[in-house]
Structures are given as structure tokens and as C-alpha cells.
Amino acid sequence: MSAEERRIDAHGARAVQIGDGNVQVNVFATALPPARSAYLHQVRAIAPEALEDREAELAELADFCTRPEGDAYLWWRATPWAGKTALLSWFVLHPPPGTRIVSFFVTARFAAQSDREAFLDVVIEQVAALLGEPVPSHWTAATRTAHLWSLLDAAAHHCRRQGQRLVLVVDGIDEDLGAGSHSIAALLPARPADGMRVVVSGRFSPSLPLDVPAKHPLRAPGVRRTLEASPHALGIRREASLELGRLLRGSTAERELVGLVTAAGGGLSGRDLAELTGRQEWEVDDCLRTAAGRTFTRRPALGASGPATTAGDVPAGPRGTPGGGDALPG
């Protein structure tokens, strides 16, 4: 029997039995299931119900992501409350034909959603799901960045073979809490493979973190676009400011809830808030239902006893507190 005839193809097998005569060895391999990402649920939680008067910007995004040639990067820059997140979350949920989108929304008011570790966790899971692969468990902090870039290259190549294009969307790089040392921006690929596109948004200030290489595409002036403020977003900001002022001048319960939810960052359940305030849970729920949604946002939370309440899109002062004061009024 030749070596070719003795070869055994065990590809895809979950167990192999090896033996000769009365001696047999059973070898079992337990494969990890392919990754499944639920991140679009979080995008839906921050996206507007309708996007108004952004047809030109959506058309530019679609053209950038589907044209055969051109820059690999597009960086939307705007003033606070211009509507950046509304535009990009809508775009992620309604991608142009022929694209596969992987996204991350840097959100400083949500715990564990605003630094490079969160970015790596969320993006690696999405890319692994796109490739039909499990999320690797053996990578270390020293190797995850290189593996991320390798996965993105593999996903871009996979999309091209399918007649599609991979698009990475990162919103809010100005909210990156780790930008002082190890930033999300520095993790974005310097040479995207196979026609991959990268869409980024942020405010005019702060500037790019120092760890972004000098020749990185984000430092090229030609990739920057100015996003004009949406009048709808500005109107919501005015309403939120008025609502926040009302709450800070409101009842003791309302002031307590604003303070606790803002300080928590990642969200608190109704039971959590009841325990912290010493009130009945129904009192907390009643207050949250009557407060307008721009101050308190309720979203699903894994492992929590009910929805988690977070600080909504309220204007923050220079110290990050609602309204910019040193403390909530007593």
C-alpha cells in the first residue's frame, strides 16, 4: 500500500479511532462554535427612529464605500451635537448593497464601551462571526492587535471573493477614554486590504492621539470631511438642556437618580436604584417613566434584573457632569 493510499482525511471529524489489533485509542476533539455577534442590538438602541435631511451625507457614504478606487479612509468631523452618531448608526443599520459592515460606537457614558479593550472585544467578535469562525480564546494582550489586523485582512479578502466590500465604521473617537496612552485610532489598519473602507467620526477637538503613526491614513488631510450640524439634533439638544434643568430643580428622587445614573456610567437596574436610594422599586420606575427619554435611557442588560438605566444624550459640562456643575444641587 502506498503512502497516498494510507492517508486518512479526518477533516471535519469530531472523533478519530486509532488502533491495531486489540489496542485502540479514541481521540475526541470538541470544536468551539462559530462566533455570533449581537452588537447590532446595541446599535439599534442608539440609532434614531428616522434620519431626516441627511440624504446627501448618506449618498456620499454609499459612494465612498462602493466606488472601485480612491482613499480607504473617510473621517467625518463635526461640532458636539451635530448628529454624527445618528448618521452613522443609521448607515450601519441600512448599509448600501454590496457591503458588509463591522462597527464600533465609542460611548463614554456607557462603561466598558469607550476604550481599546472594548473595541478589540466587539470588533473581533463581529469579524469572527462574519468569517464563520469561533472567537479565539488563546490570544493575549500582547498579540490581540496583530490578530485583529490579520482577521480584518481575512474578512476583507472573504468579502471580495463574495463580490462584496468590508467596511469598518468607528464613531466617536474623541470619546476614547484611553486616548492618552493606547488609543482606538492607533488600532485602525494603516493599509486596509482588498479594498476595505474605514469610516470614522469625531469632534474637531481633541486632535489625533500621539500613538497614531505619522504616516497613518487618518493624518492625511484629504480624508477629512466636515459634517454640518443637523437642525434636528440641535433642537433635541435644546430640549435635553431644558429637561435636565427641570430635573435638577425637581424632586429629591429625580436629583438622586440623575446623580447615580451619571456616576454609574454602565447603567443601573431599577432594583439597583431602589437599593441605592432607599426607595421602593415602583417609586423608581414611576420616576423613570415620567422623566423624558433624553435624560434617562433604558436598554437591555445581560445579567441585570430588568433593563439598565443609563444617562441619555444630555449636554455635559467640562467636568463630565450633567450641566457642568461641581455637584448636583442638594
N, C-alpha and C positions, 0 to 999 in steps of 0.2 A: 504494500500500500504506500502510495507516495505521500509526501508531506502535505500536498494540496488536498488529497483525499482525507487525511487525518484532521484537517482543520475543522473546527466547530464554530458555527456562528451563534453566539448567545446574545446578540443584540436585542434589547427589549425584554429579556428574560428576567424574572424576579427570583428565580432559584435555579441552581445547577447541581446535578447529582454526578459525582465523580467516583468511579470505582473500578476495581479489577478483582475478579474472583469473589471472595467472601468479604472483602474490605470495600466499604462505600463511605463517601463523605458528602454530606448535603450542605451546600453553601447557599444562604439566603441573603438577598440584598433588598433593603427597604428604601425605595426611592422617595424623595421629597416631592410633594405635589407641586404643580406649576403655581407660580405666584398669581394672586388675584388682588387687584388694587381697587379700593373703594374711594379713592381720592376725589372722584367726580362728585360724590355726595357732598364733600366739603366745598367744592367749587359752587355747586348749586346753592349752598347756604349763604354765600356772599354775593351771588350774581343778582342783578336786578330782574324783576319780573318782565320788564320791557326795556329796551335800549332805544332812546329817542335821539334823533338828529345826529347820528354817527355813521350815516351811510358812506360818506367819503372816507372816513378812517377805516371802516370795515373793508371797503374796496381796496384801499392801499395795503392793508394787512393781507388780504387774499392774494393780491398781485405779488407782493413780496414773497409769500410762501409758495407760490406755484410757478413763478417765472423760471425759465431754464437757466439763466445766468444772473450775475450780479452779486452784491455783498451777501455774506452769510448772516450778518447781524443787523438788527433794527432796534434802536433804543428810543422809546418814547419818553420824553422828559416833560414835566409839567409842574405847575404850582400845586400846593395842597388843595384837596377837594376839587380837582379838575375833572375827575371821573375816570382815572386810569384803571382802577380795579374793575369798575363796571364794564368798561370797554373790553378788557382782556378776559374777564370771566365769561362774558357773553360770547366772545370769539372762541374760547376753549369749548364751550358747550355747543357752538354752532360752527364747526370747522369747515373750511372750504373743501370741496370734493378733491380727492387725491392726496389728502394729508392725514397723518397720524400725529396727534398732539400729546406731548408729555408736559405737565405743568407743575409749577410750584408758586404759591402765593405767600410771600413773606408777610406775616401778620404779627406785629409787635404786641398787640393786645391779647393774642392767644399764646398761652405758654406752650413751649415746645414746637412753635411754628415760625421761629424767627432767627435761626442760626444755621450754620453749615451742616451740623449733625442732622437737623430736621430735613434739610434739603437732600442730603445723601439718602436718608431713610426713605423719603417719599419718592424721589426720582428713581432710585434703584428698583424699588418695588414696581413702579409703573413700567419701567423698561423691561424688567424680567417678565412681567405679565404680557407685554407686547410680543416678546420672543417665545413665550410659552415655556419659560424655564422657572425653576424654583429660585427663591431668594437665597443666595449663598449664606451659610452660617459661619464659615471659617475665616472670613475676611477680618482683618484687624484695622485699627485706626490708622496704622502706617500704610496699609495697602488699599484702602477703600477708594481713595481718589483715583488712583491708576485704574482700578477695576471699573469705576464709574465711566471713565473715558473709553475704556475698552467696550463696555456694554453699549454706550451710545454709538460707537462706530459700528458694532454688530447690528444694532437696531436700524441705523441709517442704511446699512447695506441690505438688511432684510426688507425694509420698506421699498428701496429702489427695485429690488427683484420683483416686488409685488406691484410695480408701477405706481408707487406712492412716494411721498416725501415725509421724512421725520421733521417735526417742528417742536422745539423746546421753548416754552413760554415761562418766563420768570417775572413776576410782578412784585414791585416794592423793594428793590434792592437798597433803597435808602433806609428801610426799616430793619436791616440786618443788624442784630444785636452783637454779632461777632466781628463786625467790620473793622474794629480797631486792631485785630491781630490776624485772624483767619477768616476770610470773607467768603460769602457765597459767590460773589462775582469772580473771584480767582479760580473757582471750580469750573466755570464755564469753559468749554473746549476752545482752545486757541485756533485750531484748524479743524472745523467740523467736516466730517467725512460724507462722501456720497450725496452731496447737495443738501445736506441738513441745514435747516434755518434755525436761528435763535432770536426770539423776540423778548426784549427786556423793557421794563418801565421803572421809573423812579422820579424823584423830585430833582430840581436843578441843583440843590444842595442837600446833603454833602457831596463832595466830589468822589471819584472812584477811590476805593481803598488802596493803600500803598502796596499791598501784596499782589495786586493785578499787574502782570508783567508789562513792561514798556511797549512791547510790540503786540499786545493783545488787541484783537479787533475792536473791543469796546473803547479803546483810546483813539480810534480813528474818527476825526470829526465828521466824516461823511456818513456814518451810520446813525447819527443823532437826528431826531425829529422833535419838533415842539408840538405838544398836544394842547390845543386851545381848550380852555375851561368850558365845560358844559353848563349852560344856564340852569339846567335841571339839577345838576349836582350842587351848584351854588345855592339854589333855592332850598334844597334839602339841608345844606349846612346852616342856613339861617334858621330853619325850623328846629334843627337839633340844638342850636345855641339857645333859642328861646325855651325849649323844653328842658334843657339842662339847668338853666337858670331857675325855672319853676320848681324843679325837683330839689335844688339846693336851698330853696327858700320854703320848701314844703314841710311835710311832717317829719318827725324824728325817724320813722320807719323808712321813708324814702331816702333821707340823707344817709342812713346806715347802709342801705342796700347799695347806693351809688359808691360809697367808700369801700365796702367789702368786695364788690364785684370788680371794681377797678384795681384794687390791690391784688386780687387773686390771679388776674391775668388769664389763666386757663379755663375759668368758668367754675361755678358752684351750683350744685343741685338745690332744689327747694328745701330738702331736708338739711343740707349743709347750712343754708342761710338761716333756717329756723333755729338750729343749734347755736349758731354764732350770735344771733340777735336775741335769743331767749324768747322768741315769739312762736306762736302756733304756725304750723306749716300752711294752713289755709290763709292766715293773715299775709304771709309772704307771697303766696300765689295770687291773692287778690291784688296786692300792690303791684306785682309784676304785670298782671293783666291790664291794669288801669294805666300804667306808665306806657308812654308811646315807645314804639319799637326802635327808634334811633338811639335811645339811651340804653335799653336792655335788649339783648338778642338772645333768644333761646334756640339751642341747637342740640341734636342728639349727641350723647357722650357715652362711649363704651365704659361699662363698669360702674356707671353712676346710677343713683336711684332716681331716675327721671331725667328730663332734659337738663343740660347745663346752661346756666345763665352767664353771659359774658357782657362786657362793656360794648355797646354798639358803636356806631361811627359818630362819636361825639367829638367836637373840637377839643383838642388837648392843649394845655399851656406848655410853656418851656420846660417845666419840670415833669411833664407827662401826666399831671393830674387833671381831671376834668375842669375846664375853665382856667387852669393855670395857677390856681391858688396854692398856698402852702398847706392848707388843710381844709377839710370840709367844715362849714360852719356848725357850731355846736348848738 
